[in-house]
């Protein structure tokens, strides 16, 4: 079982050893844990069939699945959702039509209807390593053939929101959404109390970016894969199990839920339309 972490702490390593020991006893097979400093080193071990189980973020999983090295089994429920999306924000004084219903927290029109109004405008985006802050919003614009000016890179979501709030820097921005709203973060709303009104949501995407996932090598026998995934599902239903999984991944996990590979299909399409190298998105 593999995790990726440049400098995993003792708690992570301890929980990895504990979980693999539990699985060893449950399966009657030898299961060990291993930490990798980056995805590239993990992929080398996957190619050598030295790793059969892995906890991965979306970009890492897409790289592994594209080479048939891993198959998605489970996803973390984090902050009440198993996937999140992006929201396009504009200034209330701009001549932008809002395609968003705050009551239902849903878009009222597809991207093809909502996004053409951004043509020729300048976006504020975070950085070129970010899925929700850069590549997914650009993917939606590319899918709908909406050309924009070069993005102003703000590094953080709060900086992008502030730039839009004061006007004159960019015409719209995009942030993560559904799991939470960065406009309501303390670092934004504490000194911009009217930000929700002044920087409204113009359009909200579906939840297209899966959370941290658990994947298994397709070389494992299906009965063993089923045993492992069922064990982890049951483990995540207990308080001690949730704490263990959270510490192991340094990521809050409320529970695990089944997730097939096709849960990544919309994200694949949004990235493919931009012809980018997925490896460029790695930390």
SVG drawing of the C-alpha trace seen along z (x, -y; Angstrom):
<svg xmlns="http://www.w3.org/2000/svg" viewBox="-34 -50 45 66">
<polyline fill="none" stroke="black" stroke-width="0.4" points="0.0,0.0 1.4,-3.4 1.0,-6.9 2.7,-10.0 4.3,-12.6 7.5,-14.5 7.9,-14.4 5.3,-12.1 5.2,-12.5 5.5,-9.8 1.7,-9.7 1.1,-8.9 3.8,-6.2 2.4,-4.7 -1.1,-4.6 0.1,-3.1 1.9,-0.3 -1.2,0.2 -3.6,0.4 -1.5,2.8 -1.1,5.0 -4.8,5.0 -5.3,6.0 -2.6,8.7 -4.6,10.3 -7.9,9.9 -6.7,11.2 -4.3,13.8 -1.8,12.2 1.3,10.1 0.5,6.4 3.1,3.8 3.1,0.0 5.5,-2.3 5.7,-6.1 6.9,-7.7 8.3,-11.3 6.5,-11.9 4.3,-10.4 7.1,-9.6 8.9,-7.3 5.6,-5.6 4.9,-5.0 8.2,-3.3 7.2,-0.9 3.8,-0.4 5.5,0.5 7.6,3.1 4.4,4.4 5.9,3.6 2.7,1.6 -0.8,2.9 -2.8,0.4 -2.5,-3.4 -4.1,-6.6 -4.0,-9.2 -5.2,-12.7 -7.0,-13.2 -4.0,-14.1 -1.9,-11.2 -4.8,-8.8 -5.3,-10.0 -1.7,-9.4 -1.7,-5.9 -5.1,-4.9 -4.0,-6.1 -1.3,-3.4 -3.7,-0.8 -1.6,-0.7 -4.5,-1.3 -8.2,-1.2 -10.4,-3.4 -12.3,-1.7 -13.1,-4.3 -13.2,-8.0 -13.1,-10.1 -16.1,-12.0 -14.6,-15.3 -16.6,-18.2 -19.8,-16.3 -19.0,-15.7 -17.0,-13.2 -16.2,-15.6 -16.2,-19.4 -16.4,-21.8 -15.6,-25.4 -17.5,-28.7 -17.1,-31.6 -17.3,-34.9 -17.9,-38.4 -18.4,-41.9 -22.0,-43.0 -21.4,-46.2 -20.3,-44.3 -22.7,-43.6 -22.8,-39.8 -25.9,-37.6 -26.0,-35.3 -26.9,-31.7 -26.9,-30.5 -29.7,-29.9 -28.5,-30.5 -31.6,-28.7 -30.7,-25.4 -27.0,-26.1 -27.2,-25.0 -26.5,-26.5 -29.6,-27.5 -28.0,-26.9 -25.2,-24.8 -21.7,-26.1 -22.4,-26.7 -25.1,-29.2 -23.4,-30.9 -19.8,-31.2 -19.7,-32.9 -20.3,-36.3 -16.7,-36.0 -15.3,-36.2 -12.5,-38.7 -12.4,-39.3 -9.4,-38.9 -9.6,-36.2 -7.8,-36.1 -6.6,-32.5 -4.4,-31.1 -1.5,-29.1 -0.7,-26.6 -0.6,-23.6 -4.2,-24.1 -7.1,-22.1 -10.0,-24.2 -8.0,-27.5 -6.7,-27.2 -7.2,-24.1 -10.8,-23.2 -12.2,-26.7 -10.0,-27.0 -11.3,-23.6 -14.9,-24.8 -13.9,-27.9 -12.1,-25.7 -15.0,-23.3 -17.4,-26.2 -14.9,-27.9 -14.7,-31.1 -11.4,-33.0 -10.2,-35.2 -7.3,-37.5 -4.2,-36.1 -4.9,-35.3 -3.6,-37.3 -2.0,-34.8 -2.9,-35.7 -1.5,-32.6 -4.4,-32.4 -8.2,-32.4 -8.5,-35.2 -6.2,-37.4 -8.3,-36.7 -11.5,-37.6 -9.9,-40.8 -8.7,-41.8 -12.2,-41.3 -13.7,-43.2 -11.6,-46.4 -12.1,-46.2 -9.5,-47.2 -7.3,-44.0 -9.5,-41.4 -13.1,-40.9 -13.8,-37.5 -12.2,-34.8 -12.7,-31.1 -12.4,-29.2 -13.2,-25.8 -16.9,-25.3 -19.5,-23.0 -17.3,-21.7 -17.1,-25.3 -16.9,-28.9 -13.6,-30.8 -15.6,-34.1 -16.7,-33.1 -13.2,-32.4 -12.2,-34.5 -9.3,-36.1 -11.8,-37.4 -15.1,-38.2 -13.5,-39.6 -12.5,-42.8 -14.8,-42.5 -18.1,-41.9 -20.2,-42.6 -18.1,-40.4 -21.0,-37.9 -23.1,-40.8 -20.3,-42.5 -18.7,-39.4 -21.6,-37.1 -21.5,-33.7 -22.1,-33.9 -22.0,-30.1 -21.4,-27.0 -20.1,-23.7 -21.1,-20.2 -18.9,-18.3 -16.2,-17.1 -13.0,-16.9 -13.0,-13.8 -11.5,-13.9 -8.6,-11.8 -9.2,-8.2 -8.1,-4.7 -7.1,-2.6 -6.0,1.0 -3.8,2.7 -5.9,4.5 -3.4,7.4 -5.0,8.3 -7.6,11.0 -11.1,9.6 -12.0,11.4 -9.0,9.9 -9.9,6.4 -13.4,6.8 -12.3,8.0 -9.9,5.0 -12.5,2.4 -15.2,3.8 -12.8,3.8 -12.0,0.2 -15.6,-0.8 -16.5,0.8 -13.5,-0.7 -14.6,-4.2 -18.0,-3.7 -16.4,-3.7 -15.0,-6.7 -11.7,-5.1 -11.4,-4.0 -12.2,-7.5 -9.5,-8.9 -7.1,-6.3 -7.7,-7.0 -7.6,-10.8 -4.2,-10.6 -2.9,-8.2 -3.6,-10.6 -3.2,-13.9 -6.7,-14.6 -10.0,-14.8 -12.1,-11.7 -15.7,-11.6 -16.2,-8.2 -15.2,-6.3 -17.6,-5.6 -17.4,-3.4 -16.1,-5.2 -15.7,-3.7 -13.2,-4.9 -15.8,-6.7 -16.2,-9.2 -13.1,-10.8 -14.5,-11.0 -15.7,-14.7 -12.4,-15.8 -10.5,-13.8 -12.5,-15.7 -11.9,-19.1 -8.1,-18.5 -7.9,-16.7 -9.5,-19.6 -6.5,-21.7 -3.9,-19.2 -1.8,-19.6 0.7,-17.1 -0.7,-15.8 2.7,-15.4 3.1,-19.2 0.4,-19.4 2.3,-17.3 3.8,-19.2"/>
</svg>
